[in-house]
Amino acid sequence: MADNWWLSILPYQHIYWSLMLPLLRISWLLQSIVFVHGMPQHYYKYYRERATYEQVTLALHWVLVLAQLYFLPTMQIRLMFFAISQLTGGFLLAHVVTYNHYSVEKFPWSPDND
């Protein structure tokens, strides 16, 4: 087991995890689109009832983002602005989520929890 490469990089988890945080924004972005797209067929009535509102507001959000990008002068600046804003925002947002989730008290697993 000592030859396992996972064990050799485990002490550096705080470094590579921090480098991956910006990518969480991209993941959440794609997951929100997929989730809202599937809301009309969702198991829970709550999501089915609100599907139209969620789809319209998410579409409006992306229309506004695209309009903002449209007014930037060149395609290179548009892509750089989008990448920097999304990845920086993702880094900061993921830090907040990570620290809030990992700072809570952990309860040990027991068969009674199932």
Biopython code that builds the backbone (N, CA, C, O; Angstrom):
import numpy as np
from Bio.PDB.StructureBuilder import StructureBuilder

atoms = [
    (1, "MET", "N", (0.812, -1.194, 0.000)),
    (1, "MET", "CA", (0.000, 0.000, 0.000)),
    (1, "MET", "C", (0.861, 1.265, 0.000)),
    (1, "MET", "O", (0.430, 2.308, -0.493)),
    (2, "ALA", "N", (2.060, 1.178, 0.544)),
    (2, "ALA", "CA", (2.940, 2.342, 0.609)),
    (2, "ALA", "C", (3.393, 2.780, -0.780)),
    (2, "ALA", "O", (3.815, 3.922, -0.960)),
    (3, "ASP", "N", (3.310, 1.889, -1.758)),
    (3, "ASP", "CA", (3.702, 2.239, -3.116)),
    (3, "ASP", "C", (2.602, 2.980, -3.863)),
    (3, "ASP", "O", (2.819, 3.442, -4.984)),
    (4, "ASN", "N", (1.459, 3.096, -3.276)),
    (4, "ASN", "CA", (0.343, 3.768, -3.921)),
    (4, "ASN", "C", (0.668, 5.254, -4.099)),
    (4, "ASN", "O", (1.004, 5.933, -3.129)),
    (5, "TRP", "N", (0.569, 5.759, -5.326)),
    (5, "TRP", "CA", (0.928, 7.152, -5.587)),
    (5, "TRP", "C", (-0.040, 8.126, -4.933)),
    (5, "TRP", "O", (0.318, 9.277, -4.681)),
    (6, "TRP", "N", (-1.271, 7.680, -4.653)),
    (6, "TRP", "CA", (-2.217, 8.548, -3.946)),
    (6, "TRP", "C", (-1.682, 8.928, -2.565)),
    (6, "TRP", "O", (-1.828, 10.070, -2.129)),
    (7, "LEU", "N", (-1.078, 7.987, -1.899)),
    (7, "LEU", "CA", (-0.541, 8.261, -0.567)),
    (7, "LEU", "C", (0.626, 9.240, -0.617)),
    (7, "LEU", "O", (0.865, 9.972, 0.344)),
    (8, "SER", "N", (1.347, 9.258, -1.722)),
    (8, "SER", "CA", (2.481, 10.175, -1.829)),
    (8, "SER", "C", (2.046, 11.615, -2.095)),
    (8, "SER", "O", (2.770, 12.548, -1.748)),
    (9, "ILE", "N", (0.868, 11.811, -2.707)),
    (9, "ILE", "CA", (0.416, 13.182, -2.963)),
    (9, "ILE", "C", (-0.576, 13.686, -1.918)),
    (9, "ILE", "O", (-0.909, 14.871, -1.906)),
    (10, "LEU", "N", (-1.043, 12.818, -1.059)),
    (10, "LEU", "CA", (-2.020, 13.201, -0.044)),
    (10, "LEU", "C", (-1.561, 14.356, 0.848)),
    (10, "LEU", "O", (-2.381, 15.217, 1.165)),
    (11, "PRO", "N", (-0.299, 14.420, 1.266)),
    (11, "PRO", "CA", (0.119, 15.538, 2.113)),
    (11, "PRO", "C", (0.027, 16.906, 1.422)),
    (11, "PRO", "O", (0.068, 17.940, 2.088)),
    (12, "TYR", "N", (-0.095, 16.911, 0.103)),
    (12, "TYR", "CA", (-0.141, 18.163, -0.654)),
    (12, "TYR", "C", (-1.555, 18.499, -1.133)),
    (12, "TYR", "O", (-1.731, 19.326, -2.028)),
    (13, "GLN", "N", (-2.540, 17.868, -0.545)),
    (13, "GLN", "CA", (-3.925, 18.052, -0.968)),
    (13, "GLN", "C", (-4.353, 19.515, -0.900)),
    (13, "GLN", "O", (-5.088, 19.979, -1.772)),
    (14, "HIS", "N", (-3.916, 20.233, 0.095)),
    (14, "HIS", "CA", (-4.304, 21.635, 0.236)),
    (14, "HIS", "C", (-3.809, 22.477, -0.936)),
    (14, "HIS", "O", (-4.398, 23.515, -1.238)),
    (15, "ILE", "N", (-2.749, 22.054, -1.591)),
    (15, "ILE", "CA", (-2.217, 22.810, -2.726)),
    (15, "ILE", "C", (-2.995, 22.487, -3.993)),
    (15, "ILE", "O", (-3.500, 23.395, -4.654)),
    (16, "TYR", "N", (-3.099, 21.217, -4.339)),
    (16, "TYR", "CA", (-3.784, 20.901, -5.596)),
    (16, "TYR", "C", (-5.282, 21.106, -5.504)),
    (16, "TYR", "O", (-5.921, 21.358, -6.526)),
    (17, "TRP", "N", (-5.869, 21.009, -4.316)),
    (17, "TRP", "CA", (-7.295, 21.303, -4.181)),
    (17, "TRP", "C", (-7.545, 22.776, -4.475)),
    (17, "TRP", "O", (-8.515, 23.114, -5.153)),
    (18, "SER", "N", (-6.694, 23.646, -3.980)),
    (18, "SER", "CA", (-6.852, 25.083, -4.230)),
    (18, "SER", "C", (-6.727, 25.405, -5.713)),
    (18, "SER", "O", (-7.400, 26.304, -6.216)),
    (19, "LEU", "N", (-5.872, 24.676, -6.409)),
    (19, "LEU", "CA", (-5.721, 24.909, -7.846)),
    (19, "LEU", "C", (-6.947, 24.449, -8.636)),
    (19, "LEU", "O", (-7.202, 24.946, -9.733)),
    (20, "MET", "N", (-7.696, 23.516, -8.086)),
    (20, "MET", "CA", (-8.878, 22.994, -8.774)),
    (20, "MET", "C", (-10.139, 23.813, -8.491)),
    (20, "MET", "O", (-11.142, 23.650, -9.186)),
    (21, "LEU", "N", (-10.108, 24.682, -7.495)),
    (21, "LEU", "CA", (-11.304, 25.424, -7.107)),
    (21, "LEU", "C", (-11.932, 26.233, -8.249)),
    (21, "LEU", "O", (-13.157, 26.237, -8.364)),
    (22, "PRO", "N", (-11.158, 26.915, -9.097)),
    (22, "PRO", "CA", (-11.798, 27.657, -10.185)),
    (22, "PRO", "C", (-12.630, 26.774, -11.117)),
    (22, "PRO", "O", (-13.618, 27.232, -11.690)),
    (23, "LEU", "N", (-12.235, 25.526, -11.266)),
    (23, "LEU", "CA", (-12.969, 24.628, -12.155)),
    (23, "LEU", "C", (-14.328, 24.236, -11.582)),
    (23, "LEU", "O", (-15.204, 23.785, -12.319)),
    (24, "LEU", "N", (-14.508, 24.404, -10.279)),
    (24, "LEU", "CA", (-15.814, 24.117, -9.685)),
    (24, "LEU", "C", (-16.884, 25.049, -10.238)),
    (24, "LEU", "O", (-18.034, 24.639, -10.392)),
    (25, "ARG", "N", (-16.530, 26.283, -10.537)),
    (25, "ARG", "CA", (-17.496, 27.228, -11.114)),
    (25, "ARG", "C", (-17.992, 26.714, -12.462)),
    (25, "ARG", "O", (-19.187, 26.777, -12.750)),
    (26, "ILE", "N", (-17.100, 26.216, -13.268)),
    (26, "ILE", "CA", (-17.492, 25.673, -14.570)),
    (26, "ILE", "C", (-18.406, 24.467, -14.366)),
    (26, "ILE", "O", (-19.403, 24.314, -15.070)),
    (27, "SER", "N", (-18.069, 23.624, -13.416)),
    (27, "SER", "CA", (-18.899, 22.457, -13.116)),
    (27, "SER", "C", (-20.287, 22.882, -12.649)),
    (27, "SER", "O", (-21.291, 22.353, -13.126)),
    (28, "TRP", "N", (-20.349, 23.836, -11.720)),
    (28, "TRP", "CA", (-21.647, 24.306, -11.218)),
    (28, "TRP", "C", (-22.452, 24.983, -12.320)),
    (28, "TRP", "O", (-23.675, 24.851, -12.377)),
    (29, "LEU", "N", (-21.767, 25.702, -13.186)),
    (29, "LEU", "CA", (-22.432, 26.365, -14.308)),
    (29, "LEU", "C", (-23.121, 25.326, -15.196)),
    (29, "LEU", "O", (-24.299, 25.467, -15.523)),
    (30, "LEU", "N", (-22.398, 24.304, -15.576)),
    (30, "LEU", "CA", (-22.966, 23.266, -16.441)),
    (30, "LEU", "C", (-24.054, 22.471, -15.725)),
    (30, "LEU", "O", (-25.072, 22.132, -16.327)),
    (31, "GLN", "N", (-23.844, 22.174, -14.443)),
    (31, "GLN", "CA", (-24.846, 21.431, -13.684)),
    (31, "GLN", "C", (-26.139, 22.220, -13.537)),
    (31, "GLN", "O", (-27.222, 21.636, -13.563)),
    (32, "SER", "N", (-26.044, 23.540, -13.384)),
    (32, "SER", "CA", (-27.268, 24.335, -13.254)),
    (32, "SER", "C", (-28.067, 24.314, -14.547)),
    (32, "SER", "O", (-29.296, 24.247, -14.519)),
    (33, "ILE", "N", (-27.380, 24.371, -15.677)),
    (33, "ILE", "CA", (-28.077, 24.324, -16.965)),
    (33, "ILE", "C", (-28.747, 22.966, -17.159)),
    (33, "ILE", "O", (-29.904, 22.895, -17.572)),
    (34, "VAL", "N", (-28.026, 21.900, -16.864)),
    (34, "VAL", "CA", (-28.584, 20.550, -17.010)),
    (34, "VAL", "C", (-29.766, 20.351, -16.065)),
    (34, "VAL", "O", (-30.793, 19.798, -16.459)),
    (35, "PHE", "N", (-29.624, 20.798, -14.824)),
    (35, "PHE", "CA", (-30.698, 20.623, -13.839)),
    (35, "PHE", "C", (-31.952, 21.386, -14.251)),
    (35, "PHE", "O", (-33.051, 20.834, -14.216)),
    (36, "VAL", "N", (-31.796, 22.649, -14.639)),
    (36, "VAL", "CA", (-32.955, 23.459, -15.017)),
    (36, "VAL", "C", (-33.606, 22.909, -16.278)),
    (36, "VAL", "O", (-34.828, 22.963, -16.421)),
    (37, "HIS", "N", (-32.807, 22.386, -17.182)),
    (37, "HIS", "CA", (-33.362, 21.784, -18.400)),
    (37, "HIS", "C", (-34.249, 20.579, -18.066)),
    (37, "HIS", "O", (-35.259, 20.355, -18.733)),
    (38, "GLY", "N", (-33.885, 19.809, -17.052)),
    (38, "GLY", "CA", (-34.646, 18.622, -16.686)),
    (38, "GLY", "C", (-35.735, 18.848, -15.655)),
    (38, "GLY", "O", (-36.430, 17.904, -15.278)),
    (39, "MET", "N", (-35.899, 20.080, -15.189)),
    (39, "MET", "CA", (-36.888, 20.345, -14.140)),
    (39, "MET", "C", (-38.325, 19.988, -14.517)),
    (39, "MET", "O", (-39.057, 19.508, -13.652)),
    (40, "PRO", "N", (-38.771, 20.193, -15.761)),
    (40, "PRO", "CA", (-40.169, 19.852, -16.077)),
    (40, "PRO", "C", (-40.500, 18.369, -15.896)),
    (40, "PRO", "O", (-41.664, 18.021, -15.703)),
    (41, "GLN", "N", (-39.500, 17.498, -15.953)),
    (41, "GLN", "CA", (-39.726, 16.064, -15.774)),
    (41, "GLN", "C", (-39.237, 15.570, -14.413)),
    (41, "GLN", "O", (-39.102, 14.364, -14.203)),
    (42, "HIS", "N", (-38.975, 16.483, -13.499)),
    (42, "HIS", "CA", (-38.402, 16.096, -12.205)),
    (42, "HIS", "C", (-39.394, 15.298, -11.373)),
    (42, "HIS", "O", (-40.609, 15.437, -11.519)),
    (43, "TYR", "N", (-38.857, 14.469, -10.506)),
    (43, "TYR", "CA", (-39.660, 13.624, -9.617)),
    (43, "TYR", "C", (-40.511, 14.470, -8.663)),
    (43, "TYR", "O", (-41.665, 14.138, -8.395)),
    (44, "TYR", "N", (-39.937, 15.557, -8.156)),
    (44, "TYR", "CA", (-40.643, 16.380, -7.175)),
    (44, "TYR", "C", (-41.517, 17.431, -7.852)),
    (44, "TYR", "O", (-41.089, 18.107, -8.788)),
    (45, "LYS", "N", (-42.741, 17.554, -7.363)),
    (45, "LYS", "CA", (-43.711, 18.507, -7.899)),
    (45, "LYS", "C", (-43.207, 19.947, -7.772)),
    (45, "LYS", "O", (-43.433, 20.771, -8.659)),
    (46, "TYR", "N", (-42.532, 20.237, -6.680)),
    (46, "TYR", "CA", (-42.001, 21.585, -6.429)),
    (46, "TYR", "C", (-41.156, 22.063, -7.610)),
    (46, "TYR", "O", (-41.309, 23.195, -8.069)),
    (47, "TYR", "N", (-40.265, 21.200, -8.101)),
    (47, "TYR", "CA", (-39.401, 21.570, -9.217)),
    (47, "TYR", "C", (-40.185, 21.665, -10.520)),
    (47, "TYR", "O", (-39.916, 22.540, -11.343)),
    (48, "ARG", "N", (-41.144, 20.777, -10.712)),
    (48, "ARG", "CA", (-41.951, 20.832, -11.937)),
    (48, "ARG", "C", (-42.738, 22.132, -12.004)),
    (48, "ARG", "O", (-42.855, 22.730, -13.074)),
    (49, "GLU", "N", (-43.281, 22.579, -10.865)),
    (49, "GLU", "CA", (-44.076, 23.808, -10.840)),
    (49, "GLU", "C", (-43.230, 25.048, -11.119)),
    (49, "GLU", "O", (-43.723, 26.013, -11.703)),
    (50, "ARG", "N", (-41.993, 25.032, -10.718)),
    (50, "ARG", "CA", (-41.133, 26.205, -10.862)),
    (50, "ARG", "C", (-40.199, 26.127, -12.070)),
    (50, "ARG", "O", (-39.356, 27.004, -12.256)),
    (51, "ALA", "N", (-40.336, 25.120, -12.864)),
    (51, "ALA", "CA", (-39.419, 24.904, -13.987)),
    (51, "ALA", "C", (-39.411, 26.079, -14.953)),
    (51, "ALA", "O", (-38.345, 26.528, -15.373)),
    (52, "THR", "N", (-40.575, 26.576, -15.304)),
    (52, "THR", "CA", (-40.644, 27.669, -16.277)),
    (52, "THR", "C", (-39.949, 28.917, -15.752)),
    (52, "THR", "O", (-39.202, 29.566, -16.484)),
    (53, "TYR", "N", (-40.190, 29.258, -14.491)),
    (53, "TYR", "CA", (-39.550, 30.437, -13.901)),
    (53, "TYR", "C", (-38.031, 30.289, -13.892)),
    (53, "TYR", "O", (-37.302, 31.222, -14.229)),
    (54, "GLU", "N", (-37.573, 29.121, -13.508)),
    (54, "GLU", "CA", (-36.128, 28.872, -13.457)),
    (54, "GLU", "C", (-35.515, 28.933, -14.853)),
    (54, "GLU", "O", (-34.439, 29.502, -15.036)),
    (55, "GLN", "N", (-36.193, 28.350, -15.833)),
    (55, "GLN", "CA", (-35.666, 28.345, -17.192)),
    (55, "GLN", "C", (-35.621, 29.749, -17.777)),
    (55, "GLN", "O", (-34.650, 30.124, -18.435)),
    (56, "VAL", "N", (-36.677, 30.526, -17.536)),
    (56, "VAL", "CA", (-36.719, 31.897, -18.060)),
    (56, "VAL", "C", (-35.639, 32.753, -17.412)),
    (56, "VAL", "O", (-34.936, 33.488, -18.106)),
    (57, "THR", "N", (-35.496, 32.670, -16.093)),
    (57, "THR", "CA", (-34.499, 33.515, -15.429)),
    (57, "THR", "C", (-33.071, 33.080, -15.758)),
    (57, "THR", "O", (-32.182, 33.925, -15.863)),
    (58, "LEU", "N", (-32.839, 31.785, -15.921)),
    (58, "LEU", "CA", (-31.504, 31.336, -16.319)),
    (58, "LEU", "C", (-31.195, 31.790, -17.748)),
    (58, "LEU", "O", (-30.079, 32.220, -18.038)),
    (59, "ALA", "N", (-32.173, 31.695, -18.628)),
    (59, "ALA", "CA", (-31.984, 32.174, -20.004)),
    (59, "ALA", "C", (-31.736, 33.682, -20.014)),
    (59, "ALA", "O", (-30.870, 34.162, -20.747)),
    (60, "LEU", "N", (-32.484, 34.426, -19.213)),
    (60, "LEU", "CA", (-32.289, 35.875, -19.120)),
    (60, "LEU", "C", (-30.882, 36.198, -18.608)),
    (60, "LEU", "O", (-30.231, 37.118, -19.102)),
    (61, "HIS", "N", (-30.431, 35.451, -17.635)),
    (61, "HIS", "CA", (-29.065, 35.647, -17.119)),
    (61, "HIS", "C", (-28.044, 35.505, -18.241)),
    (61, "HIS", "O", (-27.153, 36.343, -18.382)),
    (62, "TRP", "N", (-28.170, 34.444, -19.043)),
    (62, "TRP", "CA", (-27.187, 34.219, -20.097)),
    (62, "TRP", "C", (-27.343, 35.201, -21.250)),
    (62, "TRP", "O", (-26.363, 35.514, -21.925)),
    (63, "VAL", "N", (-28.549, 35.690, -21.487)),
    (63, "VAL", "CA", (-28.730, 36.757, -22.484)),
    (63, "VAL", "C", (-27.981, 38.008, -22.032)),
    (63, "VAL", "O", (-27.312, 38.658, -22.835)),
    (64, "LEU", "N", (-28.094, 38.345, -20.749)),
    (64, "LEU", "CA", (-27.381, 39.513, -20.222)),
    (64, "LEU", "C", (-25.865, 39.315, -20.262)),
    (64, "LEU", "O", (-25.128, 40.253, -20.567)),
    (65, "VAL", "N", (-25.399, 38.121, -19.961)),
    (65, "VAL", "CA", (-23.958, 37.835, -20.038)),
    (65, "VAL", "C", (-23.477, 37.986, -21.480)),
    (65, "VAL", "O", (-22.443, 38.604, -21.731)),
    (66, "LEU", "N", (-24.224, 37.424, -22.421)),
    (66, "LEU", "CA", (-23.832, 37.531, -23.831)),
    (66, "LEU", "C", (-23.899, 38.968, -24.328)),
    (66, "LEU", "O", (-23.063, 39.383, -25.131)),
    (67, "ALA", "N", (-24.885, 39.735, -23.859)),
    (67, "ALA", "CA", (-24.966, 41.152, -24.229)),
    (67, "ALA", "C", (-23.753, 41.907, -23.703)),
    (67, "ALA", "O", (-23.179, 42.739, -24.406)),
    (68, "GLN", "N", (-23.369, 41.620, -22.480)),
    (68, "GLN", "CA", (-22.185, 42.256, -21.904)),
    (68, "GLN", "C", (-20.945, 41.906, -22.725)),
    (68, "GLN", "O", (-20.127, 42.779, -23.016)),
    (69, "LEU", "N", (-20.805, 40.654, -23.092)),
    (69, "LEU", "CA", (-19.652, 40.236, -23.888)),
    (69, "LEU", "C", (-19.686, 40.861, -25.283)),
    (69, "LEU", "O", (-18.638, 41.167, -25.851)),
    (70, "TYR", "N", (-20.871, 41.050, -25.830)),
    (70, "TYR", "CA", (-21.019, 41.641, -27.161)),
    (70, "TYR", "C", (-20.422, 43.046, -27.215)),
    (70, "TYR", "O", (-19.844, 43.442, -28.227)),
    (71, "PHE", "N", (-20.564, 43.786, -26.136)),
    (71, "PHE", "CA", (-20.096, 45.173, -26.124)),
    (71, "PHE", "C", (-18.595, 45.314, -25.868)),
    (71, "PHE", "O", (-18.070, 46.427, -25.905)),
    (72, "LEU", "N", (-17.914, 44.235, -25.617)),
    (72, "LEU", "CA", (-16.458, 44.292, -25.501)),
    (72, "LEU", "C", (-15.854, 44.336, -26.904)),
    (72, "LEU", "O", (-16.433, 43.783, -27.839)),
    (73, "PRO", "N", (-14.698, 44.985, -27.066)),
    (73, "PRO", "CA", (-14.206, 45.297, -28.414)),
    (73, "PRO", "C", (-13.775, 44.122, -29.290)),
    (73, "PRO", "O", (-14.089, 44.117, -30.481)),
    (74, "THR", "N", (-13.077, 43.139, -28.757)),
    (74, "THR", "CA", (-12.578, 42.050, -29.609)),
    (74, "THR", "C", (-12.947, 40.693, -29.015)),
    (74, "THR", "O", (-13.280, 40.580, -27.835)),
    (75, "MET", "N", (-12.880, 39.686, -29.850)),
    (75, "MET", "CA", (-13.198, 38.333, -29.392)),
    (75, "MET", "C", (-12.190, 37.863, -28.341)),
    (75, "MET", "O", (-12.558, 37.168, -27.394)),
    (76, "GLN", "N", (-10.930, 38.239, -28.506)),
    (76, "GLN", "CA", (-9.912, 37.851, -27.529)),
    (76, "GLN", "C", (-10.224, 38.450, -26.158)),
    (76, "GLN", "O", (-10.110, 37.766, -25.141)),
    (77, "ILE", "N", (-10.614, 39.709, -26.128)),
    (77, "ILE", "CA", (-10.967, 40.355, -24.860)),
    (77, "ILE", "C", (-12.220, 39.722, -24.278)),
    (77, "ILE", "O", (-12.313, 39.543, -23.063)),
    (78, "ARG", "N", (-13.181, 39.382, -25.122)),
    (78, "ARG", "CA", (-14.408, 38.728, -24.641)),
    (78, "ARG", "C", (-14.087, 37.402, -23.955)),
    (78, "ARG", "O", (-14.560, 37.130, -22.852)),
    (79, "LEU", "N", (-13.280, 36.588, -24.623)),
    (79, "LEU", "CA", (-12.926, 35.287, -24.058)),
    (79, "LEU", "C", (-12.106, 35.428, -22.781)),
    (79, "LEU", "O", (-12.315, 34.694, -21.816)),
    (80, "MET", "N", (-11.167, 36.381, -22.783)),
    (80, "MET", "CA", (-10.360, 36.595, -21.583)),
    (80, "MET", "C", (-11.218, 37.098, -20.425)),
    (80, "MET", "O", (-11.079, 36.632, -19.293)),
    (81, "PHE", "N", (-12.104, 38.050, -20.714)),
    (81, "PHE", "CA", (-12.970, 38.583, -19.664)),
    (81, "PHE", "C", (-13.848, 37.479, -19.087)),
    (81, "PHE", "O", (-13.978, 37.355, -17.869)),
    (82, "PHE", "N", (-14.446, 36.682, -19.960)),
    (82, "PHE", "CA", (-15.323, 35.610, -19.491)),
    (82, "PHE", "C", (-14.547, 34.592, -18.661)),
    (82, "PHE", "O", (-14.992, 34.197, -17.583)),
    (83, "ALA", "N", (-13.395, 34.170, -19.160)),
    (83, "ALA", "CA", (-12.602, 33.166, -18.441)),
    (83, "ALA", "C", (-12.121, 33.696, -17.094)),
    (83, "ALA", "O", (-12.236, 33.009, -16.079)),
    (84, "ILE", "N", (-11.586, 34.906, -17.081)),
    (84, "ILE", "CA", (-11.074, 35.467, -15.829)),
    (84, "ILE", "C", (-12.199, 35.684, -14.829)),
    (84, "ILE", "O", (-12.057, 35.355, -13.651)),
    (85, "SER", "N", (-13.317, 36.236, -15.289)),
    (85, "SER", "CA", (-14.417, 36.504, -14.352)),
    (85, "SER", "C", (-15.011, 35.209, -13.802)),
    (85, "SER", "O", (-15.299, 35.124, -12.608)),
    (86, "GLN", "N", (-15.197, 34.212, -14.645)),
    (86, "GLN", "CA", (-15.781, 32.957, -14.183)),
    (86, "GLN", "C", (-14.823, 32.183, -13.280)),
    (86, "GLN", "O", (-15.235, 31.655, -12.247)),
    (87, "LEU", "N", (-13.565, 32.115, -13.660)),
    (87, "LEU", "CA", (-12.606, 31.349, -12.869)),
    (87, "LEU", "C", (-12.256, 32.044, -11.557)),
    (87, "LEU", "O", (-12.082, 31.381, -10.534)),
    (88, "THR", "N", (-12.153, 33.374, -11.576)),
    (88, "THR", "CA", (-11.895, 34.102, -10.328)),
    (88, "THR", "C", (-13.097, 34.001, -9.402)),
    (88, "THR", "O", (-12.957, 33.735, -8.208)),
    (89, "GLY", "N", (-14.281, 34.216, -9.968)),
    (89, "GLY", "CA", (-15.495, 34.064, -9.163)),
    (89, "GLY", "C", (-15.639, 32.652, -8.629)),
    (89, "GLY", "O", (-16.062, 32.453, -7.491)),
    (90, "GLY", "N", (-15.288, 31.674, -9.447)),
    (90, "GLY", "CA", (-15.350, 30.282, -9.016)),
    (90, "GLY", "C", (-14.377, 29.986, -7.897)),
    (90, "GLY", "O", (-14.702, 29.258, -6.959)),
    (91, "PHE", "N", (-13.186, 30.547, -7.993)),
    (91, "PHE", "CA", (-12.184, 30.352, -6.952)),
    (91, "PHE", "C", (-12.685, 30.900, -5.617)),
    (91, "PHE", "O", (-12.580, 30.233, -4.588)),
    (92, "LEU", "N", (-13.226, 32.112, -5.639)),
    (92, "LEU", "CA", (-13.699, 32.734, -4.399)),
    (92, "LEU", "C", (-14.939, 32.030, -3.862)),
    (92, "LEU", "O", (-15.032, 31.759, -2.665)),
    (93, "LEU", "N", (-15.884, 31.737, -4.735)),
    (93, "LEU", "CA", (-17.112, 31.060, -4.317)),
    (93, "LEU", "C", (-16.817, 29.664, -3.772)),
    (93, "LEU", "O", (-17.376, 29.258, -2.753)),
    (94, "ALA", "N", (-15.954, 28.945, -4.445)),
    (94, "ALA", "CA", (-15.621, 27.592, -3.993)),
    (94, "ALA", "C", (-14.881, 27.616, -2.658)),
    (94, "ALA", "O", (-15.037, 26.702, -1.848)),
    (95, "HIS", "N", (-14.076, 28.652, -2.422)),
    (95, "HIS", "CA", (-13.441, 28.782, -1.106)),
    (95, "HIS", "C", (-14.489, 28.929, -0.012)),
    (95, "HIS", "O", (-14.406, 28.271, 1.025)),
    (96, "VAL", "N", (-15.467, 29.785, -0.240)),
    (96, "VAL", "CA", (-16.520, 29.987, 0.760)),
    (96, "VAL", "C", (-17.272, 28.683, 1.004)),
    (96, "VAL", "O", (-17.483, 28.292, 2.152)),
    (97, "VAL", "N", (-17.674, 28.011, -0.068)),
    (97, "VAL", "CA", (-18.419, 26.759, 0.071)),
    (97, "VAL", "C", (-17.565, 25.696, 0.758)),
    (97, "VAL", "O", (-18.044, 24.999, 1.653)),
    (98, "THR", "N", (-16.316, 25.570, 0.349)),
    (98, "THR", "CA", (-15.432, 24.565, 0.943)),
    (98, "THR", "C", (-15.242, 24.806, 2.433)),
    (98, "THR", "O", (-15.383, 23.883, 3.235)),
    (99, "TYR", "N", (-14.929, 26.026, 2.803)),
    (99, "TYR", "CA", (-14.674, 26.302, 4.220)),
    (99, "TYR", "C", (-15.942, 26.195, 5.051)),
    (99, "TYR", "O", (-15.877, 25.796, 6.214)),
    (100, "ASN", "N", (-17.085, 26.536, 4.492)),
    (100, "ASN", "CA", (-18.336, 26.391, 5.235)),
    (100, "ASN", "C", (-18.720, 24.928, 5.403)),
    (100, "ASN", "O", (-19.248, 24.549, 6.449)),
    (101, "HIS", "N", (-18.467, 24.106, 4.402)),
    (101, "HIS", "CA", (-18.842, 22.700, 4.492)),
    (101, "HIS", "C", (-17.881, 21.897, 5.362)),
    (101, "HIS", "O", (-18.308, 21.021, 6.113)),
    (102, "TYR", "N", (-16.613, 22.183, 5.267)),
    (102, "TYR", "CA", (-15.638, 21.389, 6.010)),
    (102, "TYR", "C", (-15.463, 21.833, 7.453)),
    (102, "TYR", "O", (-14.808, 21.143, 8.235)),
    (103, "SER", "N", (-16.033, 22.965, 7.818)),
    (103, "SER", "CA", (-15.886, 23.431, 9.194)),
    (103, "SER", "C", (-17.008, 22.928, 10.094)),
    (103, "SER", "O", (-16.950, 23.111, 11.310)),
    (104, "VAL", "N", (-18.022, 22.301, 9.521)),
    (104, "VAL", "CA", (-19.129, 21.812, 10.345)),
    (104, "VAL", "C", (-18.724, 20.527, 11.058)),
    (104, "VAL", "O", (-17.822, 19.808, 10.627)),
    (105, "GLU", "N", (-19.408, 20.266, 12.145)),
    (105, "GLU", "CA", (-19.120, 19.066, 12.920)),
    (105, "GLU", "C", (-19.492, 17.821, 12.116)),
    (105, "GLU", "O", (-20.555, 17.769, 11.497)),
    (106, "LYS", "N", (-18.623, 16.837, 12.129)),
    (106, "LYS", "CA", (-18.864, 15.587, 11.408)),
    (106, "LYS", "C", (-19.403, 14.544, 12.375)),
    (106, "LYS", "O", (-18.921, 14.411, 13.500)),
    (107, "PHE", "N", (-20.391, 13.822, 11.929)),
    (107, "PHE", "CA", (-20.971, 12.763, 12.741)),
    (107, "PHE", "C", (-20.514, 11.420, 12.195)),
    (107, "PHE", "O", (-20.553, 11.203, 10.984)),
    (108, "PRO", "N", (-20.085, 10.524, 13.059)),
    (108, "PRO", "CA", (-19.625, 9.214, 12.580)),
    (108, "PRO", "C", (-20.785, 8.404, 12.007)),
    (108, "PRO", "O", (-21.934, 8.553, 12.423)),
    (109, "TRP", "N", (-20.463, 7.559, 11.061)),
    (109, "TRP", "CA", (-21.479, 6.716, 10.442)),
    (109, "TRP", "C", (-21.892, 5.629, 11.420)),
    (109, "TRP", "O", (-21.075, 5.072, 12.154)),
    (110, "SER", "N", (-23.181, 5.350, 11.405)),
    (110, "SER", "CA", (-23.684, 4.199, 12.157)),
    (110, "SER", "C", (-24.861, 3.624, 11.386)),
    (110, "SER", "O", (-25.490, 4.349, 10.614)),
    (111, "PRO", "N", (-25.180, 2.358, 11.567)),
    (111, "PRO", "CA", (-26.299, 1.750, 10.836)),
    (111, "PRO", "C", (-27.630, 2.444, 11.118)),
    (111, "PRO", "O", (-28.544, 2.375, 10.296)),
    (112, "ASP", "N", (-27.752, 3.105, 12.254)),
    (112, "ASP", "CA", (-28.996, 3.802, 12.585)),
    (112, "ASP", "C", (-29.222, 5.025, 11.708)),
    (112, "ASP", "O", (-30.351, 5.507, 11.615)),
    (113, "ASN", "N", (-28.175, 5.540, 11.060)),
    (113, "ASN", "CA", (-28.299, 6.725, 10.218)),
    (113, "ASN", "C", (-28.970, 6.425, 8.887)),
    (113, "ASN", "O", (-29.471, 7.338, 8.231)),
    (114, "ASP", "N", (-28.990, 5.183, 8.483)),
    (114, "ASP", "CA", (-29.566, 4.825, 7.178)),
    (114, "ASP", "C", (-31.068, 4.796, 7.201)),
    (114, "ASP", "O", (-31.695, 4.512, 6.180)),
]
sb = StructureBuilder()
sb.init_structure("model")
sb.init_model(0)
sb.init_chain("A")
sb.init_seg("    ")
for serial, (resi, resn, name, xyz) in enumerate(atoms, 1):
    if name == "N":
        sb.init_residue(resn, " ", resi, " ")
    sb.init_atom(name, np.array(xyz, "f"), 0.0, 1.0, " ", f" {name:<3s}", serial, name[0])
structure = sb.get_structure()
